């Protein structure tokens, strides 16, 4: 009985131990693989666990590899966010991230979204009223 109980204990601990559960992405905004016609003002990643302040990274680059994020990383619980400069060029944008939660291994990866810039940006002009 003791021979059977010891291996089962290790299996139980490996499956249900908090360290065995890696941080994963619950959602992103913009959604990975999405096509946008309006420039986003920020990119957010919601993780499966609360993130550690100061240990996470997120960058957004255009198809030429130039950063288009403004570097203003914010963390609120499981949400990692970075501001985006106004996008003016159509193309594929890549979000690269590293997520760090307490007592968890780092989770790194990337996803893309496509931005289709409007052909002409027009500002509303005031019209006289009678």
Secondary structure as UniProt FT lines:
FT   HELIX           2..16
FT   HELIX           18..20
FT   STRAND          25..29
FT   TURN            32..33
FT   STRAND          35..36
FT   STRAND          42..47
FT   TURN            53..54
FT   STRAND          57..61
FT   TURN            63..64
FT   STRAND          74..76
FT   TURN            77..78
FT   STRAND          79..84
FT   STRAND          91..99
FT   TURN            102..103
FT   STRAND          107..115
//
